[in-house]
């Protein structure tokens, strides 16, 4: 069965986000006032072949912990949808 996977990775609360800070400082100069708390993350999307959703989730969680994130400073949210278009 084919699954569509999306992993959203964000820095943990309390971890400095220099990219977010740079964007936040720049926005008023571009006419976007009132934007606060800018944080930058990454989104990783892929299709995965697995026997069932439980197997897919277990594999994605392992992949996320071992390769896609630095679990010391990053958190992740995993979304899995069955029946992805290949």
N, C-alpha and C positions, 0 to 999 in steps of 0.2 A: 504494500500500500504506500502511496506517495503522500507526504505531508509537506505543507508549506510552513517554514519556520522563520520567526523573527525574534532576534535577541536584541533587546535595548540595554545598553551599557551606560551607566552614569557613575560619576565619582561619588563616593560616600560623603555624607554630611560631615563637615569639618575638614575635609581635604581641600586644599587650595585649588582653585580653578582659574589659572591665569588667562585662558582663552575666554572664558565667560566674563571675567573682569574687564578684559580689553574691549570686548563687544559692548558691555554695559557702559563703559566710559565713552565710547564712540557714538552711541545712539543719540544723545542730546545734540551733538554737533550736526547730526543728519536730520534733526527736526523730530525725533522720536523721544519726547519727554515722558517721564513717569514709568519707564520700564525698570524694574528692579529684580534682583535675584537671578540674573542670567547664569545658567549652567550649561556647559557643552558636554555632549555625550556622543555615542555612536550607535548606529543601527546596523545590524548584520542580518541579511536575509538569504535564505537558501532553501532548496528542496531536499528532502531526506526520504529514502526508501527504508521502511521498517515494517515489521509484522503487524503492529498495532500501535495505538497512541501511547500506551504505557511504555512500550519499548522505545518509541521515538523520543518521548520525554526523558527517559533515563539516559539515552545516548546524548541528547542535546545538553542535559545538565552536566554530564561528564565532560563533554567537549567545551562547554562554557567555562567550567571551573579550571580545566587543564590548559586551555589554549586561548579562548576568546577574551578572558578578563584577567585582571590582576586582583584576586579576591581580597588582598590586603587593603586596597584603596578603592575598589570598584564594586558596585552592586549591579545585578542584572535582572531583567524581567523577560521571561520566555513566553512566546505565543506560538501555539501549534494548531494548524488547521488541516484537517484531512481532505484529500481529494484535490491537491494542488494541480494546476495546469503545468505540464512539463514542457 
